[in-house]
Every structure is written in structure tokens, then in C-alpha cells.
Amino acid sequence: MITTLLTGISVGGQYALIAIGYTMVYGILRLINFAHGDVFMVSGMMLIWFVSSTPITIAVPLIIVVTVVLGFLIERAAYLPLRNAPRMSAMISAIGVSYLLQNVITYLTGGQPMTYPTIPLLAKTVGIFGTKQTMATIVTLPMVIVLVISLSFLINHTKVGMAMRAVSKDFETSRLMGIKINNVISVTFIIGSALAAVGSVLYFSNYSKIVAVSGALPGLKAFVAAVFGGIGSIPGAVIGAFIIGICENLIKATPYSVFSDAFTFAILVVVLIFRPTGIFGEKTVDKV
């Protein structure tokens, strides 16, 4: 039971790092960035390639930087030109980027599963509450807490954060007040991509193989967590991710483990029916 709970907390923390990217982008652009899960997958793939030529201590920080650059380029190439287009156009563009990333990785890998490298520090096992756990499982929760606190400080106590909050409240007024909208949006994508890269290191450390669609299911679950907690709310996304991670692993420990993934999406249906704005979501009124 303790092992199941610790694993659930760890998986929930990894979902949270992805969900924050979804909820931040939605909070500003009102856009579901469906390519975010694939950025998470590409980050894992890049670590495989980088480790073949550089030490792991250099490869891990390097993939975070490269993933940030990838997120920035995606925003500039796929979303910036559609800034004034209907939301549906941007959403279709996001889906297109998602399939593009998957197909590029399929081409580069020949569609074959790639072996994720062992990160000695994260693979090390230690005893906790009478059970053996990997460091990846143990460090996820404190790392998520530190990152979320740092992000909260950035949003609430810096000029960039103030600009992000202003843009999320009123896009057009913020533009008229002189806020550089494009820069704020780019920073949002950069932060989301960096967190996804950290999440990929923790998540894939528990899996030996990665394929081109390895980011699809974690990405969808993180999206469900963001909706469950209240899309646009960072605390909501984090809490929703932990709830889903824990419940998912508790179900896996029962004879009904085959339904663990179905449970996640059943939550989405129930939330949308009874509380469409999520736990921490706020009702919005569209002005006409």
C-alpha cells in the first residue's frame, strides 16, 4: 500500500509538471496546446541521443535548454502567425504540430522503441517506510513543490509575472497599455517547456523504452488534470494531477487495473458535467 501511494504521488507530480504548461498557455491564449505532450516526448528522445556523445551530467541540463528552444520555436512558427485568427485555427495548428513531432521522431527512429538511459542518481534505490523506492520516486514531490513555489513567486512578485497576470485577465487592454504580448506568451511557452523537460527526466526514468507516441497518454492525463483542477489555475492543475496520479495507481493495485486509464478520462466526463470550470476554475463571462 505504501509503495502504491508513493508511486501515485510521484506519477502525480510528473503529470503536474506537464499540466502546468497546459494551464499557463490556456490562461493567457485560451488555447489548448495539444503539442505539449509531444514536446515532453521529444525531450525524452533527445536525452537518449545526447547521452551517446556527452556525459549524463551535461546531457540533462542540455535537453532542458533544447526543449525550451523547441517550445519557443513552436510558439513563434505555429501560433504567433495565428494570433488574431479564430481560436479553432490555433487549435488545429496545435494538433498539426503534435502529429508533425510524432512523425519526425518516427522517421528518425525508424518507428523502433528507443532505450532510455539509466540516470544513476535517479535509479538509486533507498529504503523508506520499510519499502525500497527509487530516487526518482522520492525526489519528485519535493522537486514539484520547489518548482511550483518558484513559479508562484515569479508570477506574483516580478514584472514578467505581473504582465502574465494582466494578459490572462484582459488580452486586448494589456496590449493597449503597452505590454509586449508576444514576449509574455513566449515566456509562458518557455516556462511550460522547461517544466515538461524536467518532468520527462523523472517520468521516463521509470520506463525502459520510448516511442514516438510515448507523450500522448501522459499529455492527455495532464490535460485532464488541468481541467479537473480548473484550467487556467496553476494550483488547480497541480492538485488535480496528484489526485489523478494517486487514484490511478490505487486502481492498478486492484484486480481492475485494466481500467486505470479509463478512470482518468471518466473523471473528465464527470467534471465537465457537474463542474465545467473545475475545482478552482472561475466562471467567465464573454463580453459582446
Backbone as CSV, one residue per row, in Angstrom:
resi,resn,N_x,N_y,N_z,CA_x,CA_y,CA_z,C_x,C_y,C_z
1,MET,0.832,-1.206,0.000,0.000,0.000,0.000,0.868,1.259,0.000
2,ILE,1.915,1.245,0.827,2.804,2.415,0.899,3.501,2.629,-0.439
3,THR,3.939,1.527,-1.054,4.597,1.627,-2.352,3.652,2.213,-3.394
4,THR,2.401,1.742,-3.380,1.396,2.238,-4.334,1.155,3.728,-4.133
5,LEU,1.053,4.143,-2.882,0.802,5.549,-2.585,1.976,6.424,-3.003
6,LEU,3.196,5.990,-2.682,4.376,6.769,-3.052,4.517,6.864,-4.574
7,THR,4.242,5.757,-5.243,4.305,5.773,-6.709,3.255,6.708,-7.279
8,GLY,2.055,6.680,-6.688,0.987,7.571,-7.148,1.340,9.033,-6.972
9,ILE,1.959,9.369,-5.834,2.385,10.754,-5.591,3.454,11.161,-6.611
10,SER,4.377,10.241,-6.882,5.437,10.520,-7.847,4.872,10.750,-9.243
11,VAL,4.000,9.841,-9.682,3.391,9.980,-11.016,2.550,11.250,-11.083
12,GLY,1.825,11.542,-10.005,1.029,12.763,-9.966,1.883,14.006,-10.113
13,GLY,3.054,13.994,-9.458,3.974,15.130,-9.586,4.480,15.292,-11.000
14,GLN,4.738,14.169,-11.672,5.201,14.229,-13.059,4.099,14.741,-13.982
15,TYR,2.857,14.311,-13.746,1.729,14.851,-14.512,1.587,16.354,-14.252
16,ALA,1.841,16.757,-12.996,1.689,18.167,-12.636,2.633,19.057,-13.438
17,LEU,3.867,18.587,-13.634,4.839,19.390,-14.383,4.405,19.583,-15.832
18,ILE,3.691,18.604,-16.381,3.163,18.766,-17.740,1.902,19.632,-17.708
19,ALA,1.040,19.394,-16.721,-0.242,20.102,-16.644,-0.059,21.609,-16.485
20,ILE,0.999,22.015,-15.801,1.240,23.454,-15.615,1.412,24.131,-16.970
21,GLY,2.100,23.460,-17.896,2.265,24.024,-19.240,0.942,24.209,-19.939
22,TYR,0.056,23.221,-19.831,-1.280,23.342,-20.437,-2.042,24.520,-19.845
23,THR,-2.063,24.588,-18.516,-2.909,25.570,-17.850,-2.373,26.995,-18.027
24,MET,-1.042,27.170,-18.095,-0.483,28.509,-18.290,-0.791,29.037,-19.690
25,VAL,-0.623,28.182,-20.690,-0.908,28.608,-22.061,-2.394,28.926,-22.215
26,TYR,-3.244,28.070,-21.631,-4.677,28.337,-21.733,-5.048,29.628,-21.008
27,GLY,-4.423,29.868,-19.859,-4.743,31.054,-19.082,-4.492,32.344,-19.847
28,ILE,-3.526,32.325,-20.753,-3.189,33.539,-21.497,-3.821,33.565,-22.889
29,LEU,-3.700,32.446,-23.610,-4.163,32.409,-25.005,-5.541,31.798,-25.187
30,ARG,-6.086,31.179,-24.124,-7.309,30.395,-24.256,-7.133,29.327,-25.336
31,LEU,-5.956,28.712,-25.330,-5.595,27.703,-26.318,-5.138,26.434,-25.613
32,ILE,-5.648,25.285,-26.047,-5.154,24.003,-25.558,-4.000,23.589,-26.461
33,ASN,-2.805,23.621,-25.923,-1.612,23.303,-26.713,-1.438,21.787,-26.790
34,PHE,-2.113,21.170,-27.759,-2.099,19.718,-27.864,-0.714,19.168,-28.210
35,ALA,0.209,20.020,-28.608,1.567,19.551,-28.913,2.428,19.429,-27.661
36,HIS,1.907,19.850,-26.523,2.726,19.896,-25.310,3.196,18.499,-24.880
37,GLY,2.319,17.509,-24.972,2.716,16.149,-24.627,3.805,15.612,-25.530
38,ASP,3.803,16.050,-26.785,4.825,15.591,-27.725,6.155,16.314,-27.499
39,VAL,6.106,17.550,-27.018,7.338,18.229,-26.610,7.973,17.460,-25.459
40,PHE,7.144,16.995,-24.542,7.575,16.149,-23.422,8.267,14.885,-23.946
41,MET,7.671,14.256,-24.967,8.254,13.040,-25.559,9.571,13.330,-26.268
42,VAL,9.609,14.423,-27.033,10.833,14.786,-27.761,11.971,15.038,-26.781
43,SER,11.667,15.634,-25.648,12.686,15.878,-24.629,13.311,14.562,-24.177
44,GLY,12.473,13.542,-23.981,12.992,12.228,-23.599,13.854,11.617,-24.686
45,MET,13.424,11.750,-25.932,14.196,11.218,-27.056,15.556,11.902,-27.173
46,MET,15.570,13.207,-26.962,16.821,13.949,-27.100,17.841,13.530,-26.052
47,LEU,17.366,13.183,-24.859,18.315,12.718,-23.839,18.989,11.416,-24.289
48,ILE,18.231,10.561,-24.942,18.807,9.314,-25.469,19.937,9.620,-26.438
49,TRP,19.700,10.571,-27.334,20.715,10.903,-28.347,21.897,11.649,-27.729
50,PHE,21.628,12.556,-26.809,22.714,13.349,-26.219,23.636,12.495,-25.352
51,VAL,23.054,11.516,-24.645,23.853,10.673,-23.762,24.882,9.858,-24.545
52,SER,24.607,9.617,-25.811,25.537,8.826,-26.620,26.833,9.576,-26.918
53,SER,26.820,10.905,-26.734,28.019,11.680,-27.052,28.479,12.606,-25.933
54,THR,27.657,12.758,-24.884,28.029,13.649,-23.779,27.734,12.958,-22.444
55,PRO,28.452,13.337,-21.384,28.173,12.762,-20.058,26.756,13.100,-19.611
56,ILE,26.162,12.239,-18.794,24.785,12.425,-18.340,24.620,13.734,-17.575
57,THR,25.667,14.161,-16.856,25.577,15.407,-16.079,25.475,16.637,-16.965
58,ILE,25.934,16.507,-18.208,25.816,17.602,-19.169,24.562,17.427,-20.014
59,ALA,24.225,16.180,-20.327,23.096,15.895,-21.210,21.764,16.354,-20.603
60,VAL,21.580,16.157,-19.293,20.303,16.511,-18.669,20.041,18.022,-18.725
61,PRO,20.990,18.879,-18.288,20.749,20.326,-18.435,20.608,20.739,-19.899
62,LEU,21.340,20.048,-20.772,21.297,20.407,-22.193,19.924,20.150,-22.795
63,ILE,19.294,19.027,-22.427,17.969,18.757,-23.012,16.924,19.737,-22.494
64,ILE,17.106,20.255,-21.288,16.182,21.267,-20.777,16.280,22.523,-21.630
65,VAL,17.523,22.922,-21.945,17.739,24.107,-22.786,17.165,23.893,-24.179
66,VAL,17.442,22.735,-24.766,16.970,22.452,-26.124,15.446,22.357,-26.157
67,THR,14.839,21.783,-25.128,13.378,21.698,-25.068,12.759,23.083,-24.960
68,VAL,13.391,23.964,-24.212,12.930,25.351,-24.113,12.971,26.024,-25.487
69,VAL,14.066,25.810,-26.200,14.195,26.378,-27.552,13.112,25.808,-28.469
70,LEU,12.857,24.512,-28.357,11.815,23.882,-29.175,10.450,24.497,-28.881
71,GLY,10.119,24.662,-27.602,8.850,25.277,-27.246,8.727,26.696,-27.777
72,PHE,9.815,27.449,-27.686,9.826,28.824,-28.197,9.598,28.846,-29.719
73,LEU,10.286,27.959,-30.431,10.154,27.918,-31.894,8.754,27.494,-32.320
74,ILE,8.171,26.557,-31.594,6.805,26.131,-31.911,5.841,27.299,-31.758
75,GLU,5.995,28.050,-30.676,5.107,29.198,-30.460,5.265,30.233,-31.564
76,ARG,6.503,30.502,-31.944,6.752,31.520,-32.968,6.288,31.069,-34.352
77,ALA,6.475,29.788,-34.663,6.168,29.304,-36.013,4.700,28.919,-36.188
78,ALA,4.101,28.317,-35.147,2.763,27.748,-35.317,1.641,28.588,-34.705
79,TYR,1.949,29.407,-33.698,0.890,30.134,-33.005,0.937,31.651,-33.215
80,LEU,2.135,32.222,-33.298,2.245,33.668,-33.497,1.542,34.153,-34.764
81,PRO,1.700,33.470,-35.906,1.005,33.943,-37.119,-0.519,33.876,-37.012
82,LEU,-1.020,33.121,-36.039,-2.468,32.948,-35.898,-3.018,33.720,-34.704
83,ARG,-2.252,34.700,-34.241,-2.629,35.430,-33.027,-4.023,36.061,-33.139
84,ASN,-4.342,36.583,-34.303,-5.635,37.257,-34.486,-6.649,36.401,-35.232
85,ALA,-6.303,35.138,-35.465,-7.204,34.215,-36.152,-8.193,33.621,-35.157
86,PRO,-9.264,33.001,-35.626,-10.193,32.324,-34.707,-9.474,31.259,-33.882
87,ARG,-9.966,31.007,-32.680,-9.321,30.038,-31.787,-9.220,28.655,-32.421
88,MET,-10.216,28.302,-33.218,-10.203,26.989,-33.843,-8.992,26.825,-34.751
89,SER,-8.563,27.890,-35.392,-7.390,27.819,-36.275,-6.135,27.488,-35.481
90,ALA,-5.975,28.140,-34.330,-4.815,27.877,-33.488,-4.850,26.451,-32.933
91,MET,-6.048,25.975,-32.592,-6.167,24.615,-32.074,-5.803,23.584,-33.142
92,ILE,-6.241,23.819,-34.371,-5.896,22.921,-35.478,-4.387,22.951,-35.715
93,SER,-3.804,24.130,-35.585,-2.352,24.252,-35.730,-1.624,23.442,-34.655
94,ALA,-2.156,23.465,-33.423,-1.552,22.706,-32.326,-1.608,21.205,-32.607
95,ILE,-2.735,20.756,-33.117,-2.860,19.335,-33.473,-1.884,18.985,-34.578
96,GLY,-1.733,19.890,-35.546,-0.789,19.664,-36.636,0.648,19.556,-36.146
97,VAL,1.025,20.417,-35.210,2.378,20.362,-34.638,2.578,19.044,-33.897
98,SER,1.545,18.600,-33.192,1.622,17.334,-32.465,1.946,16.180,-33.412
99,TYR,1.195,16.084,-34.494,1.440,14.990,-35.452,2.766,15.169,-36.182
100,LEU,3.179,16.408,-36.404,4.467,16.656,-37.044,5.605,16.120,-36.179
101,LEU,5.574,16.433,-34.883,6.618,15.956,-33.973,6.639,14.432,-33.910
102,GLN,5.450,13.828,-33.848,5.396,12.365,-33.800,5.965,11.734,-35.068
103,ASN,5.637,12.323,-36.219,6.116,11.758,-37.486,7.609,11.965,-37.680
104,VAL,8.127,13.117,-37.234,9.573,13.353,-37.330,10.332,12.338,-36.477
105,ILE,9.845,12.113,-35.260,10.506,11.141,-34.383,10.388,9.726,-34.959
106,THR,9.231,9.397,-35.531,9.066,8.078,-36.160,10.059,7.894,-37.302
107,TYR,10.256,8.956,-38.083,11.216,8.893,-39.194,12.645,8.722,-38.675
108,LEU,13.002,9.486,-37.648,14.369,9.442,-37.129,14.696,8.122,-36.430
109,THR,13.683,7.513,-35.822,13.915,6.264,-35.081,13.535,5.026,-35.884
110,GLY,12.960,5.236,-37.061,12.504,4.096,-37.850,11.313,3.400,-37.222
111,GLY,10.633,4.088,-36.302,9.478,3.516,-35.629,9.830,2.500,-34.558
112,GLN,11.117,2.369,-34.257,11.567,1.388,-33.265,11.621,2.006,-31.863
113,PRO,11.287,1.223,-30.836,11.417,1.733,-29.459,12.870,2.067,-29.147
114,MET,13.081,3.176,-28.474,14.413,3.606,-28.094,14.613,3.364,-26.596
115,THR,15.793,2.918,-26.229,16.081,2.601,-24.823,16.490,3.862,-24.069
116,TYR,15.736,4.175,-23.011,16.042,5.356,-22.210,17.245,5.070,-21.318
117,PRO,18.175,6.005,-21.228,19.386,5.751,-20.428,19.088,5.716,-18.935
118,THR,19.910,5.014,-18.222,19.796,4.970,-16.758,20.522,6.175,-16.163
119,ILE,19.814,6.949,-15.377,20.415,8.086,-14.689,20.775,7.613,-13.288
120,PRO,22.048,7.434,-13.007,22.473,6.800,-11.747,21.817,7.372,-10.500
121,LEU,21.758,8.692,-10.401,21.197,9.310,-9.200,19.723,8.951,-9.036
122,LEU,18.947,8.993,-10.126,17.512,8.729,-10.053,17.206,7.238,-9.937
123,ALA,18.113,6.393,-10.456,17.887,4.945,-10.427,18.277,4.320,-9.087
124,LYS,19.005,5.061,-8.276,19.450,4.537,-6.982,18.245,4.238,-6.089
125,THR,18.271,3.104,-5.412,17.163,2.729,-4.525,17.533,2.995,-3.070
126,VAL,16.542,3.455,-2.330,16.732,3.720,-0.896,15.521,3.163,-0.148
127,GLY,15.704,2.912,1.122,14.617,2.405,1.944,13.809,3.539,2.543
128,ILE,12.480,3.443,2.451,11.601,4.447,3.049,10.311,3.761,3.505
129,PHE,9.969,3.915,4.770,8.786,3.275,5.366,8.795,1.761,5.145
130,GLY,9.981,1.183,5.192,10.090,-0.259,5.061,9.994,-0.784,3.645
131,THR,10.031,0.123,2.642,9.962,-0.302,1.242,11.175,0.234,0.482
132,LYS,11.479,-0.379,-0.628,12.567,0.074,-1.490,11.993,0.942,-2.603
133,GLN,12.474,2.177,-2.693,11.989,3.121,-3.703,13.170,3.725,-4.444
134,THR,12.943,4.062,-5.719,13.986,4.740,-6.481,14.010,6.213,-6.084
135,MET,15.150,6.834,-6.305,15.276,8.258,-6.002,14.330,9.089,-6.863
136,ALA,14.034,8.615,-8.086,13.099,9.334,-8.966,11.738,9.465,-8.299
137,THR,11.310,8.393,-7.604,10.027,8.424,-6.907,10.065,9.370,-5.712
138,ILE,11.183,9.372,-5.010,11.292,10.157,-3.776,11.455,11.651,-4.051
139,VAL,12.254,11.996,-5.046,12.566,13.419,-5.261,11.477,14.156,-6.021
140,THR,10.536,13.429,-6.648,9.535,14.104,-7.472,8.709,15.109,-6.670
141,LEU,8.175,14.681,-5.523,7.317,15.571,-4.732,8.048,16.830,-4.276
142,PRO,9.205,16.727,-3.610,9.891,17.969,-3.201,10.297,18.836,-4.382
143,MET,10.660,18.198,-5.508,11.047,18.986,-6.675,9.857,19.762,-7.231
144,VAL,8.695,19.104,-7.284,7.484,19.787,-7.761,7.129,20.944,-6.840
145,ILE,7.234,20.721,-5.536,6.922,21.786,-4.576,7.837,22.990,-4.778
146,VAL,9.132,22.727,-4.919,10.095,23.821,-5.114,9.803,24.571,-6.419
147,LEU,9.530,23.830,-7.489,9.275,24.459,-8.785,7.986,25.267,-8.764
148,VAL,6.949,24.745,-8.124,5.674,25.467,-8.063,5.807,26.730,-7.212
149,ILE,6.532,26.643,-6.103,6.754,27.834,-5.269,7.546,28.887,-6.044
150,SER,8.566,28.432,-6.770,9.369,29.362,-7.581,8.518,30.008,-8.657
151,LEU,7.652,29.208,-9.283,6.781,29.739,-10.329,5.778,30.729,-9.748
152,SER,5.248,30.414,-8.577,4.306,31.326,-7.915,4.976,32.652,-7.572
153,PHE,6.224,32.580,-7.121,6.977,33.814,-6.827,7.160,34.627,-8.099
154,LEU,7.515,33.943,-9.196,7.705,34.626,-10.476,6.428,35.334,-10.907
155,ILE,5.307,34.659,-10.775,4.042,35.217,-11.255,3.544,36.350,-10.370
156,ASN,3.771,36.239,-9.079,3.189,37.212,-8.141,4.116,38.347,-7.728
157,HIS,5.435,38.209,-7.981,6.364,39.201,-7.445,7.379,39.724,-8.460
158,THR,7.144,39.502,-9.729,8.054,40.042,-10.745,7.263,40.778,-11.815
159,LYS,7.960,41.617,-12.580,7.291,42.364,-13.649,6.762,41.435,-14.740
160,VAL,7.545,40.396,-15.035,7.092,39.426,-16.036,5.812,38.746,-15.565
161,GLY,5.791,38.362,-14.292,4.604,37.722,-13.737,3.411,38.652,-13.734
162,MET,3.642,39.924,-13.415,2.569,40.902,-13.435,1.997,41.044,-14.845
163,ALA,2.892,41.044,-15.827,2.445,41.124,-17.225,1.648,39.881,-17.607
164,MET,2.082,38.716,-17.156,1.362,37.477,-17.454,-0.037,37.507,-16.849
165,ARG,-0.143,38.001,-15.611,-1.454,38.069,-14.963,-2.361,39.065,-15.670
166,ALA,-1.782,40.178,-16.110,-2.571,41.184,-16.815,-3.100,40.638,-18.143
167,VAL,-2.229,39.956,-18.874,-2.627,39.404,-20.174,-3.699,38.338,-19.995
168,SER,-3.578,37.530,-18.943,-4.578,36.480,-18.719,-5.942,37.063,-18.377
169,LYS,-5.955,38.256,-17.753,-7.220,38.891,-17.380,-7.868,39.594,-18.569
170,ASP,-7.068,40.342,-19.321,-7.626,41.095,-20.450,-6.552,41.275,-21.510
171,PHE,-6.622,40.470,-22.525,-5.607,40.430,-23.575,-5.485,41.773,-24.289
172,GLU,-6.605,42.277,-24.776,-6.584,43.488,-25.593,-6.198,44.720,-24.785
173,THR,-6.719,44.848,-23.568,-6.371,46.002,-22.735,-4.888,46.000,-22.395
174,SER,-4.338,44.828,-22.134,-2.906,44.724,-21.835,-2.081,45.200,-23.021
175,ARG,-2.508,44.858,-24.213,-1.802,45.317,-25.413,-1.857,46.831,-25.529
176,LEU,-3.037,47.407,-25.253,-3.190,48.862,-25.339,-2.374,49.590,-24.268
177,MET,-2.132,48.918,-23.141,-1.359,49.518,-22.048,0.148,49.408,-22.274
178,GLY,0.552,48.829,-23.387,1.965,48.792,-23.740,2.697,47.513,-23.374
179,ILE,1.964,46.518,-22.875,2.604,45.242,-22.553,2.941,44.511,-23.853
180,LYS,4.163,44.001,-23.936,4.587,43.276,-25.137,4.024,41.865,-25.086
181,ILE,2.856,41.733,-25.698,2.099,40.484,-25.619,2.906,39.291,-26.108
182,ASN,3.562,39.451,-27.243,4.293,38.326,-27.834,5.414,37.834,-26.924
183,ASN,6.084,38.767,-26.247,7.150,38.373,-25.324,6.593,37.611,-24.120
184,VAL,5.453,38.066,-23.622,4.825,37.400,-22.473,4.419,35.977,-22.843
185,ILE,3.852,35.817,-24.027,3.422,34.492,-24.474,4.632,33.586,-24.675
186,SER,5.698,34.129,-25.227,6.918,33.333,-25.416,7.475,32.850,-24.081
187,VAL,7.465,33.727,-23.066,7.944,33.347,-21.741,7.079,32.225,-21.176
188,THR,5.785,32.299,-21.418,4.873,31.256,-20.949,5.222,29.906,-21.565
189,PHE,5.472,29.885,-22.869,5.848,28.644,-23.542,7.212,28.147,-23.061
190,ILE,8.122,29.066,-22.803,9.455,28.685,-22.318,9.355,28.006,-20.955
191,ILE,8.569,28.588,-20.052,8.407,28.005,-18.718,7.751,26.632,-18.817
192,GLY,6.687,26.542,-19.600,5.988,25.265,-19.752,6.886,24.188,-20.330
193,SER,7.711,24.554,-21.314,8.614,23.584,-21.946,9.698,23.133,-20.979
194,ALA,10.220,24.064,-20.177,11.251,23.708,-19.193,10.706,22.721,-18.165
195,LEU,9.481,22.966,-17.688,8.875,22.058,-16.720,8.599,20.692,-17.348
196,ALA,8.181,20.689,-18.620,7.937,19.422,-19.319,9.235,18.629,-19.452
197,ALA,10.352,19.316,-19.684,11.647,18.637,-19.803,12.042,17.994,-18.476
198,VAL,11.834,18.716,-17.373,12.124,18.147,-16.044,11.218,16.949,-15.790
199,GLY,9.945,17.101,-16.150,9.001,16.009,-15.982,9.378,14.782,-16.795
200,SER,9.910,14.994,-18.000,10.285,13.858,-18.857,11.434,13.058,-18.243
201,VAL,12.391,13.758,-17.622,13.516,13.062,-16.982,13.011,12.179,-15.855
202,LEU,12.093,12.701,-15.040,11.556,11.936,-13.913,10.659,10.804,-14.385
203,TYR,9.826,11.086,-15.377,8.844,10.104,-15.856,9.507,8.940,-16.585
204,PHE,10.352,9.254,-17.558,10.939,8.193,-18.374,12.027,7.412,-17.634
205,SER,12.475,7.926,-16.493,13.434,7.168,-15.687,12.823,5.854,-15.197
206,ASN,11.481,5.808,-15.168,10.785,4.604,-14.721,10.392,3.692,-15.879
207,TYR,10.752,4.084,-17.107,10.407,3.287,-18.282,11.674,3.012,-19.088
208,SER,11.759,1.825,-19.640,12.981,1.465,-20.366,12.928,1.830,-21.842
209,LYS,11.722,2.001,-22.389,11.581,2.262,-23.822,10.726,3.503,-24.078
210,ILE,11.058,4.208,-25.173,10.248,5.348,-25.616,9.964,5.178,-27.103
211,VAL,8.738,5.494,-27.504,8.378,5.525,-28.921,7.791,6.901,-29.227
212,ALA,7.453,7.114,-30.491,7.000,8.439,-30.920,5.702,8.885,-30.253
213,VAL,4.901,7.932,-29.789,3.622,8.302,-29.166,3.683,8.218,-27.634
214,SER,4.882,8.133,-27.079,5.010,7.986,-25.622,4.543,9.215,-24.853
215,GLY,4.448,10.356,-25.518,3.993,11.556,-24.827,2.497,11.759,-24.902
216,ALA,1.808,10.956,-25.730,0.378,11.175,-25.951,-0.452,10.921,-24.698
217,LEU,-0.297,9.749,-24.078,-1.114,9.409,-22.911,-0.772,10.260,-21.686
218,PRO,0.517,10.430,-21.335,0.812,11.341,-20.217,0.311,12.757,-20.486
219,GLY,0.425,13.204,-21.746,-0.055,14.536,-22.091,-1.554,14.666,-21.900
220,LEU,-2.306,13.650,-22.330,-3.754,13.682,-22.164,-4.152,13.649,-20.696
221,LYS,-3.443,12.830,-19.908,-3.754,12.755,-18.480,-3.439,14.075,-17.777
222,ALA,-2.348,14.711,-18.192,-2.010,16.022,-17.625,-3.063,17.055,-18.013
223,PHE,-3.577,16.956,-19.239,-4.645,17.854,-19.678,-5.899,17.642,-18.834
224,VAL,-6.236,16.368,-18.584,-7.388,16.061,-17.728,-7.169,16.639,-16.337
225,ALA,-5.947,16.523,-15.823,-5.635,17.078,-14.500,-5.848,18.587,-14.479
226,ALA,-5.427,19.257,-15.568,-5.598,20.712,-15.651,-7.075,21.082,-15.672
227,VAL,-7.877,20.326,-16.412,-9.322,20.589,-16.476,-9.971,20.271,-15.133
228,PHE,-9.564,19.157,-14.531,-10.120,18.736,-13.244,-9.856,19.794,-12.168
229,GLY,-8.641,20.323,-12.142,-8.296,21.322,-11.142,-8.826,22.698,-11.462
230,GLY,-9.138,22.942,-12.733,-9.603,24.265,-13.177,-8.625,24.825,-14.166
231,ILE,-8.901,24.645,-15.447,-7.970,25.063,-16.482,-7.679,26.553,-16.351
232,GLY,-6.415,26.899,-16.312,-6.008,28.288,-16.094,-5.506,28.524,-14.685
233,SER,-5.731,27.557,-13.781,-5.284,27.678,-12.391,-4.095,26.761,-12.157
234,ILE,-2.954,27.317,-11.791,-1.765,26.509,-11.540,-1.941,25.614,-10.309
235,PRO,-2.417,26.136,-9.162,-2.657,25.244,-8.008,-3.661,24.144,-8.357
236,GLY,-4.676,24.491,-9.142,-5.672,23.506,-9.543,-5.065,22.397,-10.378
237,ALA,-4.187,22.761,-11.316,-3.539,21.762,-12.170,-2.678,20.818,-11.331
238,VAL,-1.961,21.376,-10.371,-1.078,20.553,-9.530,-1.886,19.603,-8.665
239,ILE,-2.914,20.119,-7.999,-3.739,19.269,-7.131,-4.470,18.215,-7.958
240,GLY,-4.999,18.622,-9.107,-5.678,17.670,-9.980,-4.743,16.561,-10.435
241,ALA,-3.503,16.901,-10.736,-2.519,15.906,-11.183,-2.209,14.913,-10.068
242,PHE,-2.054,15.397,-8.849,-1.764,14.486,-7.736,-2.949,13.553,-7.465
243,ILE,-4.159,14.083,-7.536,-5.348,13.243,-7.321,-5.421,12.141,-8.372
244,ILE,-5.198,12.511,-9.627,-5.257,11.528,-10.710,-4.137,10.502,-10.578
245,GLY,-2.930,10.960,-10.269,-1.807,10.041,-10.125,-2.022,9.034,-9.009
246,ILE,-2.515,9.503,-7.877,-2.739,8.604,-6.735,-3.870,7.624,-7.037
247,CYS,-5.000,8.139,-7.534,-6.146,7.264,-7.822,-5.797,6.236,-8.894
248,GLU,-5.072,6.669,-9.905,-4.677,5.759,-10.984,-3.857,4.593,-10.452
249,ASN,-2.912,4.876,-9.569,-2.054,3.812,-9.045,-2.777,2.948,-8.013
250,LEU,-3.735,3.510,-7.297,-4.544,2.698,-6.393,-5.382,1.692,-7.182
251,ILE,-5.906,2.121,-8.324,-6.686,1.214,-9.172,-5.792,0.128,-9.762
252,LYS,-4.562,0.483,-10.110,-3.632,-0.505,-10.666,-3.310,-1.610,-9.665
253,ALA,-3.484,-1.312,-8.383,-3.197,-2.309,-7.351,-4.379,-3.237,-7.093
254,THR,-5.477,-3.051,-7.835,-6.670,-3.881,-7.670,-6.825,-4.817,-8.865
255,PRO,-7.756,-5.753,-8.799,-7.998,-6.636,-9.953,-8.547,-5.899,-11.168
256,TYR,-8.920,-4.629,-10.979,-9.493,-3.837,-12.072,-8.470,-2.881,-12.674
257,SER,-7.203,-3.261,-12.623,-6.122,-2.394,-13.096,-6.271,-2.010,-14.563
258,VAL,-6.960,-2.852,-15.346,-7.129,-2.565,-16.767,-7.914,-1.267,-16.982
259,PHE,-8.670,-0.847,-15.950,-9.496,0.353,-16.074,-8.804,1.605,-15.535
260,SER,-7.528,1.524,-15.220,-6.844,2.673,-14.603,-6.836,3.889,-15.521
261,ASP,-6.579,3.664,-16.813,-6.587,4.786,-17.751,-8.008,5.292,-17.998
262,ALA,-8.950,4.358,-18.081,-10.348,4.743,-18.304,-10.858,5.614,-17.165
263,PHE,-10.379,5.335,-15.947,-10.802,6.120,-14.790,-10.443,7.591,-14.964
264,THR,-9.239,7.836,-15.487,-8.775,9.215,-15.670,-9.724,9.989,-16.567
265,PHE,-10.135,9.377,-17.652,-10.988,10.084,-18.599,-12.444,10.105,-18.143
266,ALA,-12.814,9.133,-17.296,-14.144,9.186,-16.690,-14.254,10.404,-15.777
267,ILE,-13.159,10.726,-15.091,-13.125,11.926,-14.245,-13.413,13.165,-15.085
268,LEU,-12.806,13.227,-16.273,-13.003,14.372,-17.152,-14.477,14.531,-17.505
269,VAL,-15.141,13.442,-17.844,-16.562,13.489,-18.210,-17.390,13.984,-17.034
270,VAL,-17.135,13.424,-15.851,-17.912,13.798,-14.669,-17.712,15.275,-14.328
271,VAL,-16.464,15.729,-14.387,-16.172,17.128,-14.073,-16.862,18.061,-15.059
272,LEU,-16.796,17.735,-16.332,-17.415,18.587,-17.342,-18.930,18.644,-17.186
273,ILE,-19.523,17.562,-16.670,-20.969,17.540,-16.484,-21.389,18.363,-15.270
274,PHE,-20.704,18.140,-14.136,-21.152,18.740,-12.880,-20.429,20.032,-12.505
275,ARG,-19.202,20.187,-12.966,-18.467,21.425,-12.672,-17.520,21.720,-13.825
276,PRO,-18.049,22.300,-14.887,-17.250,22.524,-16.103,-16.006,23.375,-15.878
277,THR,-16.004,24.224,-14.853,-14.846,25.092,-14.607,-13.784,24.423,-13.749
278,GLY,-14.024,23.195,-13.270,-13.051,22.507,-12.446,-13.115,22.946,-10.987
279,ILE,-12.239,22.365,-10.173,-12.268,22.630,-8.731,-11.978,24.099,-8.410
280,PHE,-10.916,24.640,-9.029,-10.500,26.012,-8.728,-10.817,26.978,-9.874
281,GLY,-11.537,26.504,-10.869,-11.822,27.342,-12.022,-12.832,28.431,-11.685
282,GLU,-12.740,29.531,-12.404,-13.661,30.643,-12.191,-14.568,30.777,-13.399
283,LYS,-15.810,31.095,-13.129,-16.750,31.318,-14.217,-16.368,32.603,-14.959
284,THR,-16.413,32.536,-16.276,-16.073,33.702,-17.074,-17.286,34.143,-17.875
285,VAL,-17.342,35.423,-18.133,-18.443,35.990,-18.916,-17.872,36.600,-20.168
286,ASP,-18.323,36.150,-21.313,-17.857,36.701,-22.583,-18.585,38.005,-22.871
287,LYS,-17.813,39.077,-23.084,-18.393,40.379,-23.382,-18.733,40.468,-24.864
288,VAL,-19.864,41.110,-25.142,-20.288,41.276,-26.527,-20.478,42.744,-26.835
